[in-house]
Amino acid sequence: MRFLAILTVKNEGSFLLDWLAHHRAAGFTDVLAISNDCSDGTDAMLDRLAALGWLVHLRNPGPHPKGPQWSALKLAETHPLLAAADWVMTIDIDEYLNIHAGAHTLPALLAACPNADALALSWRMFGNCGVAEYQDRPVTAQFLRAAPAEMLWPWRAQMIKTLWRNDGTWAKPGVHRPRGPAPERLAAQRWYDGSGRALPDVYRKGRLFAPLGQRNWGLAQINHYALGSMQGYIVKCDRGRANRDASAFDMSYWVERNFCTDEDRSILALAPAVADWRAELATDAELAALHARAVGWRAARFAALMLQEPFRALFGRLLLTPPSQPLAPEAAAAMLGWARRAVAAEAETIGRAATD
């Protein structure tokens, strides 16, 4: 069985080998990596990895009217790797699939949920927790504290990434879920959450987040290391968003993700297998040199950004701001209620406009 991970990257070479080792250990047989506008040598690393047979690399030069990730997914639509895959997931460099079932691999996950056509796996936000300096170590070992298991607000804390069966129901990969459904096949689709519970029919057509206010991680979750170190976050802000044309990272993004209330070491269960894959990657001298170059680039880029007042001010705010505290249940429910009212009001406005 072939499992395909679709990855889009820009200036992420210092994280690439750890990410690749983890997802090979988790059971992905194929990786389609699509790079754009790299300055740190990520594209050269991907070329080397492709030459060694680890993945397939495509370049995605701009302009990107809707953002580089959407352009990259357009390239993936017609690629032979997608056609050959049995299961597909679009997963970013700061996202790590964390499987709890069996041997912590994709075959074990599917064995635990054999009727699934799609698994909507929830993010778990891993906070920064005061780590200022970037270190050349796996994020899975550095950041071990995360958001609580059950959160109503911010609702983004329960956003999903979908592992989907490539059986012809869907024509296109998407950022969070597959797109381009064949309508005649939708009724037969069986969607499950990360605890193996059947999801309502609405998930066949849409929905980007798991049911709110419950633990959705019994079988698997997506560890989302959206922040990393403070220094790394500054460089991430400089890079910009992958799926938007013009949308910056800022303090609001940081505050909505910097939760450190709960310790979660579950991903380390796969660490021995990951170490074996990472050791194999380290045997190639050219790849090791490219990794070192990317690490050096990251340090130099942070130093350059500190000479600019906006980035220096942002770094100072990160140093000043403690980890975010989850809202009390009553306050979180109130915020969610306002969000639902806003959605209903927008739908009503659209409905009125359609009848005018």
HELIX and SHEET records of a PDB file:
HELIX    1   1 GLY A   13  ALA A   25  1                                  13    
HELIX    2   2 THR A   42  ALA A   51  1                                  10    
HELIX    3   3 PRO A   68  GLU A   77  1                                  10    
HELIX    4   4 PRO A   80  ALA A   84  1                                   5    
HELIX    5   5 LEU A  106  ALA A  112  1                                   7    
HELIX    6   6 VAL A  139  GLN A  142  1                                   4    
HELIX    7   7 TRP A  155  GLN A  158  5                                   4    
HELIX    8   8 PRO A  183  LEU A  186  1                                   4    
HELIX    9   9 VAL A  202  LYS A  205  1                                   4    
HELIX   10  10 MET A  230  ARG A  239  1                                  10    
HELIX   11  11 MET A  251  VAL A  255  1                                   5    
HELIX   12  12 SER A  266  LEU A  270  5                                   5    
HELIX   13  13 ALA A  271  ALA A  282  1                                  12    
HELIX   14  14 ALA A  285  LEU A  305  1                                  21    
HELIX   15  15 GLU A  309  LEU A  320  1                                  12    
HELIX   16  16 PRO A  329  THR A  355  1                                  27    
SHEET    1   A 7 VAL A  56  ARG A  59  0                                        
SHEET    2   A 7 ASP A  30  SER A  35  1                                        
SHEET    3   A 7 PHE A   3  VAL A   9  1                                        
SHEET    4   A 7 TRP A  87  THR A  90  1                                        
SHEET    5   A 7 ILE A 160  ARG A 165 -1                                        
SHEET    6   A 7 ALA A 118  MET A 125 -1                                        
SHEET    7   A 7 TRP A 191  ASP A 193  1                                        
SHEET    1   B 8 VAL A  56  ARG A  59  0                                        
SHEET    2   B 8 ASP A  30  SER A  35  1                                        
SHEET    3   B 8 PHE A   3  VAL A   9  1                                        
SHEET    4   B 8 TRP A  87  THR A  90  1                                        
SHEET    5   B 8 ILE A 160  ARG A 165 -1                                        
SHEET    6   B 8 ALA A 118  MET A 125 -1                                        
SHEET    7   B 8 ALA A 220  HIS A 224  1                                        
SHEET    8   B 8 GLU A  95  ILE A  99 -1                                        
SHEET    1   C 2 ARG A 145  ALA A 146  0                                        
SHEET    2   C 2 ASP A 262  GLU A 263 -1                                        
SHEET    1   D 2 TRP A 170  LYS A 172  0                                        
SHEET    2   D 2 ARG A 179  PRO A 181 -1                                        
END                                                                             
